[in-house]
């Protein structure tokens, strides 16, 4: 099995890897909005729209105190269920998962203003149906899309001005029978910018693609996929900073798979499976959602929908195996999105079905979570992305 998620900025990773900067990429303070207080963190929040939400929202987080401002509308859009920020910090992209778009869904591109507010600059079809996850490569030239409804992975080129082009490549995951149909749930790019991996929750596979740095077009890996346990439904995947270990959260299996990651081939080999639930807790209607590494690489967190909790694990420094720390109630219903701020001190969770955001303080020694106060109201919050404001 496989994955990769990056808690450092992609621009920093780009420089560390020695990859060329995309034309127009800014560095240093000029790359980030200056509308917030110096050192403040901008929090972009994706939602499902309705009476209490109209698109992508923006809050300001004080990393010293954890104070979080009330969300304000940053950019109107229908059902932006996943958002991603460009390595230059100048652009933001969002899945319009469903709604009044041509073909029923879309990917939208925005420029980020000096005040942090968004201006839409482009809109393209997602290459499939029901886009639910985005990943941007380290050069900032390719946007990978996972389409849940029909199991299609697509690649959209990003211009030097941040505008999206139409899909340049797609790959249809297969059906394995009338009742076993594909549902691509995430597409992520490894730290070396060599491989794309895609979790398919419908057919219990993780697809592996080689990313051609020159053309930006993915090609099938060798092997082209790895399998996960039957009916586990792999949803999201993340990888350690040293690219040695990957973690996969299984939506139906209510578990996390720990895998050795082969950076030469993109292949994963499971070494541990651990439940996301307390001992004895079980319900067939429950499911997991998000999985996120702490910036220190010492802790891992996942969300349990139905049980309505965040599970916390400690990561073994030697082999990457997990030990349970505990569970924290999300004080709401259906926690889908989870985010950790760049300082690693604060965790945000979005309760989709109770229209609230809850903040937790992260104990830097133990990884344990403590709620910081009353929930903040927002309609169906489901995704968080952070951007540090310019001094």
PAPAFI-441546 format. One line per field, with one value per residue (C-alpha): x negated, y, z; residue in three letters; chain. Coordinates in pm, whole numbers. Layout:
xx [X/...] .
yy [Y/...] .
zz [Z/...] .
code [ALA/...] .
unit [A/...] .
end
This chain:
xx [0/-108/-90/-229/-129/-352/-332/-621/-538/-571/-792/-1039/-1031/-1092/-1406/-1533/-1489/-1673/-1377/-1328/-1082/-782/-783/-620/-675/-750/-978/-995/-741/-624/-464/-204/89/25/378/335/113/-253/-303/69/184/459/694/888/1192/1371/1741/2050/2271/2626/2817/2514/2229/2163/1816/1457/1412/1115/1021/710/524/279/22/-93/247/465/716/924/1133/1487/1485/1558/1644/1323/1461/1811/1831/2062/1951/1572/1517/1138/893/521/274/14/-358/-395/-120/38/314/575/768/1091/1309/1666/1776/2127/2376/2478/2161/2136/2130/2225/1886/1574/1228/1191/876/842/580/508/526/308/601/629/956/1002/1075/1174/953/1037/1274/1228/1402/1248/1196/1443/1743/1751/1402/1313/936/655/274/26/-319/-635/-694/-346/-265/-33/290/398/766/942/1297/1499/1819/1665/1311/1121/787/706/421/489/199/140/18/-245/42/205/489/600/603/842/748/437/453/707/704/1019/994/1176/1493/1438/1796/2145/2126/1755/1710/1420/1425/1096/1069/731/436/106/-247/-552/-818/-1061/-796/-846/-526/-154/51/430/641/947/1197/1433/1204/952/654/388/274/-84/-188/-527/-520/-719/-889/-935/-581/-388/-196/-165/-229/-148/-390/-544/-339/-47/131/118/418/551/754/1096/1370/1127/1194/867/959/656/284/-16/-390/-663/-906/-1191/-975/-1026/-678/-326/3/343/678/940/1292/1491/1218/1201/828/492/248/-121/-337/-699/-729/-970/-1071/-1228/-903/-623/-516/-390/-423/-198/-373/-92/284/434/794/912/1171/1156/1163/1516/1657/1818/2105/2145/2269/1947/1659/1326/1239/918/562/291/-69/-193/-466/-717/-654/-599/-217/64/433/747/1119/1399/1744/2031/1810/1741/1388/1028/789/430/125/-239/-484/-783/-1099/-1271/-1018/-720/-475/-184/-86/253/251/626/949/1100/1467/1520/1816/2024/2144/1955/1597/1469/1189/893/607/294/142/-223/-342/-205/-32/331/562/892/1174/1484/1809/1995/2339/2346/2204/1913/1536/1366/1008/774/440/178/-48/-392/-537/-257/-46/272/555/738/1034/967/1321/1667/1722/1724/2028/1990/2205/2063/1686/1490/1135/861/552/307/105/-126/-66/-356/-526] .
yy [0/356/729/1066/1387/1685/1901/2125/2385/2247/2542/2439/2081/2206/2390/2098/1862/2096/2115/2425/2690/2741/3073/3342/3160/3399/3323/3452/3691/3812/3472/3499/3734/4026/4089/3928/4020/3928/3557/3482/3177/3194/2896/2818/2599/2392/2321/2161/2455/2514/2750/2797/2796/2962/2836/2864/3039/3211/3234/3375/3166/3309/3027/3159/3153/2940/3223/3153/3422/3368/3237/3485/3400/3412/3285/3183/2837/2535/2243/2303/1978/1969/2257/2277/2566/2617/2597/2969/3047/3271/3035/2803/2522/2352/2057/2149/1798/1835/2107/2341/2298/2188/1809/1825/1904/2115/2215/2587/2797/3117/3384/3472/3844/4040/4027/3650/3671/3472/3571/3293/3280/2948/2654/2319/1980/1730/1453/1230/1249/1362/1509/1474/1520/1727/1715/1957/1841/2004/2212/2364/2266/1966/1922/1561/1490/1189/1145/939/866/679/601/824/989/1299/1545/1915/2141/2465/2766/3012/3250/2984/2917/2559/2388/2108/1753/1636/1275/1044/687/483/237/-87/-244/-586/-702/-553/-468/-384/-52/196/504/695/882/1054/1122/1219/1279/1142/1369/1308/1411/1073/881/946/715/688/519/353/284/96/-184/-202/-98/167/261/365/597/725/1102/1217/1538/1660/1605/1593/1291/992/641/308/193/-153/-302/-77/-125/-294/-446/-374/-613/-701/-450/-227/65/263/632/855/797/986/926/1001/1283/1036/850/519/459/522/528/444/504/245/386/66/-125/142/92/238/30/97/17/25/256/169/509/340/179/349/11/-37/-342/-363/-416/-329/-278/-91/-1/360/277/208/-159/-298/-6/-107/-12/-107/245/413/508/686/1000/1203/1101/1355/1353/1596/1827/1672/1328/1192/1170/1064/1157/1022/1098/854/938/793/740/1113/1117/1189/902/988/763/787/693/473/657/342/150/383/154/308/302/433/757/790/934/1283/1363/1608/1763/1730/1496/1341/1472/1466/1719/1759/2009/2080/2427/2463/2525/2183/2327/2331/2079/2175/1935/2002/1841/1811/1723/1961/2263/2334/2364/2248/2337/2122/2204/1938/1836/1861/1586/1329/1415/1416/1651/1903/2114/2486/2620/2629/2515/2777/2771/2711/2510/2164/2231/1944/2055/2280/2427/2667/2958/3178/3552/3774/3979] .
zz [0/-33/43/83/251/310/620/514/252/-99/-187/82/-43/-397/-289/-83/-376/-611/-848/-1063/-948/-1173/-1354/-1143/-813/-527/-236/119/263/-78/-145/132/189/421/541/884/1177/1139/1209/1197/1005/746/759/441/501/239/291/150/62/179/408/638/386/51/-44/83/417/581/948/1115/1373/1627/1660/2000/2170/1944/1905/1594/1426/1308/949/670/312/106/-224/-329/-486/-486/-266/-240/-50/-95/-137/-215/-209/-484/-385/-462/-209/-475/-592/-444/-612/-508/-603/-690/-597/-734/-820/-1101/-1306/-1671/-1643/-1274/-1116/-1170/-1051/-982/-956/-751/-699/-335/-262/-19/224/183/-8/-328/-688/-926/-1236/-1402/-1407/-1578/-1589/-1345/-1601/-1419/-1187/-825/-764/-395/-359/-512/-510/-667/-777/-640/-955/-930/-1288/-1239/-1045/-980/-919/-765/-896/-650/-839/-1134/-1018/-1261/-1182/-1389/-1443/-1510/-1616/-1424/-1623/-1503/-1424/-1205/-1447/-1500/-1837/-1934/-1831/-2017/-1890/-1727/-1601/-1538/-1248/-1334/-1199/-1043/-1086/-1080/-710/-686/-858/-835/-612/-629/-299/-309/-535/-377/-498/-319/-162/-449/-704/-875/-803/-782/-564/-567/-300/-448/-170/-400/-515/-225/-432/-429/-778/-848/-1132/-1236/-1280/-1583/-1471/-1829/-1958/-1632/-1763/-1525/-1654/-1491/-1223/-1193/-1038/-1134/-801/-462/-285/61/281/133/215/405/164/175/185/252/274/412/426/676/606/550/294/475/617/485/672/521/688/594/575/633/816/1090/1095/998/795/854/550/451/152/-131/-271/-575/-693/-498/-356/0/223/530/866/1109/1126/1422/1504/1508/1778/2152/2250/2222/2023/1692/1465/1097/1014/1133/904/913/716/749/839/918/1042/1303/1164/1408/1260/1614/1614/1379/1398/1229/1241/1322/1187/1391/1693/1643/1774/1685/1741/1834/1791/1888/1610/1693/1588/1466/1257/1231/1408/1597/1965/2073/2273/2310/2169/2193/2134/1848/2032/1717/1446/1155/1179/823/777/1013/994/1200/1188/1076/1433/1532/1839/1722/1556/1390/1312/1103/1216/886/1020/1318/1135/1367/1397/1716/1809/2018/2178/2103/2391/2233/2456/2452/2146/2357/2256/2476/2352/2377/2397/2248/1888/1611/1384/1010/772/688/722/565/471/618/455/625/492/701/658/554/828] .
code [UNK/UNK/UNK/UNK/UNK/UNK/UNK/UNK/UNK/UNK/UNK/UNK/UNK/UNK/UNK/UNK/UNK/UNK/UNK/UNK/UNK/UNK/UNK/UNK/UNK/UNK/UNK/UNK/UNK/UNK/UNK/UNK/UNK/UNK/UNK/UNK/UNK/UNK/UNK/UNK/UNK/UNK/UNK/UNK/UNK/UNK/UNK/UNK/UNK/UNK/UNK/UNK/UNK/UNK/UNK/UNK/UNK/UNK/UNK/UNK/UNK/UNK/UNK/UNK/UNK/UNK/UNK/UNK/UNK/UNK/UNK/UNK/UNK/UNK/UNK/UNK/UNK/UNK/UNK/UNK/UNK/UNK/UNK/UNK/UNK/UNK/UNK/UNK/UNK/UNK/UNK/UNK/UNK/UNK/UNK/UNK/UNK/UNK/UNK/UNK/UNK/UNK/UNK/UNK/UNK/UNK/UNK/UNK/UNK/UNK/UNK/UNK/UNK/UNK/UNK/UNK/UNK/UNK/UNK/UNK/UNK/UNK/UNK/UNK/UNK/UNK/UNK/UNK/UNK/UNK/UNK/UNK/UNK/UNK/UNK/UNK/UNK/UNK/UNK/UNK/UNK/UNK/UNK/UNK/UNK/UNK/UNK/UNK/UNK/UNK/UNK/UNK/UNK/UNK/UNK/UNK/UNK/UNK/UNK/UNK/UNK/UNK/UNK/UNK/UNK/UNK/UNK/UNK/UNK/UNK/UNK/UNK/UNK/UNK/UNK/UNK/UNK/UNK/UNK/UNK/UNK/UNK/UNK/UNK/UNK/UNK/UNK/UNK/UNK/UNK/UNK/UNK/UNK/UNK/UNK/UNK/UNK/UNK/UNK/UNK/UNK/UNK/UNK/UNK/UNK/UNK/UNK/UNK/UNK/UNK/UNK/UNK/UNK/UNK/UNK/UNK/UNK/UNK/UNK/UNK/UNK/UNK/UNK/UNK/UNK/UNK/UNK/UNK/UNK/UNK/UNK/UNK/UNK/UNK/UNK/UNK/UNK/UNK/UNK/UNK/UNK/UNK/UNK/UNK/UNK/UNK/UNK/UNK/UNK/UNK/UNK/UNK/UNK/UNK/UNK/UNK/UNK/UNK/UNK/UNK/UNK/UNK/UNK/UNK/UNK/UNK/UNK/UNK/UNK/UNK/UNK/UNK/UNK/UNK/UNK/UNK/UNK/UNK/UNK/UNK/UNK/UNK/UNK/UNK/UNK/UNK/UNK/UNK/UNK/UNK/UNK/UNK/UNK/UNK/UNK/UNK/UNK/UNK/UNK/UNK/UNK/UNK/UNK/UNK/UNK/UNK/UNK/UNK/UNK/UNK/UNK/UNK/UNK/UNK/UNK/UNK/UNK/UNK/UNK/UNK/UNK/UNK/UNK/UNK/UNK/UNK/UNK/UNK/UNK/UNK/UNK/UNK/UNK/UNK/UNK/UNK/UNK/UNK/UNK/UNK/UNK/UNK/UNK/UNK/UNK/UNK/UNK/UNK/UNK/UNK/UNK/UNK/UNK/UNK/UNK/UNK/UNK/UNK/UNK/UNK/UNK/UNK/UNK/UNK/UNK/UNK/UNK/UNK/UNK/UNK/UNK/UNK/UNK/UNK/UNK/UNK/UNK/UNK/UNK/UNK/UNK/UNK/UNK/UNK/UNK/UNK/UNK/UNK/UNK/UNK/UNK] .
unit [A/A/A/A/A/A/A/A/A/A/A/A/A/A/A/A/A/A/A/A/A/A/A/A/A/A/A/A/A/A/A/A/A/A/A/A/A/A/A/A/A/A/A/A/A/A/A/A/A/A/A/A/A/A/A/A/A/A/A/A/A/A/A/A/A/A/A/A/A/A/A/A/A/A/A/A/A/A/A/A/A/A/A/A/A/A/A/A/A/A/A/A/A/A/A/A/A/A/A/A/A/A/A/A/A/A/A/A/A/A/A/A/A/A/A/A/A/A/A/A/A/A/A/A/A/A/A/A/A/A/A/A/A/A/A/A/A/A/A/A/A/A/A/A/A/A/A/A/A/A/A/A/A/A/A/A/A/A/A/A/A/A/A/A/A/A/A/A/A/A/A/A/A/A/A/A/A/A/A/A/A/A/A/A/A/A/A/A/A/A/A/A/A/A/A/A/A/A/A/A/A/A/A/A/A/A/A/A/A/A/A/A/A/A/A/A/A/A/A/A/A/A/A/A/A/A/A/A/A/A/A/A/A/A/A/A/A/A/A/A/A/A/A/A/A/A/A/A/A/A/A/A/A/A/A/A/A/A/A/A/A/A/A/A/A/A/A/A/A/A/A/A/A/A/A/A/A/A/A/A/A/A/A/A/A/A/A/A/A/A/A/A/A/A/A/A/A/A/A/A/A/A/A/A/A/A/A/A/A/A/A/A/A/A/A/A/A/A/A/A/A/A/A/A/A/A/A/A/A/A/A/A/A/A/A/A/A/A/A/A/A/A/A/A/A/A/A/A/A/A/A/A/A/A/A/A/A/A/A/A/A/A/A/A/A/A/A/A/A/A/A/A/A/A/A/A/A/A/A/A/A/A/A/A/A/A/A/A/A/A/A] .
end
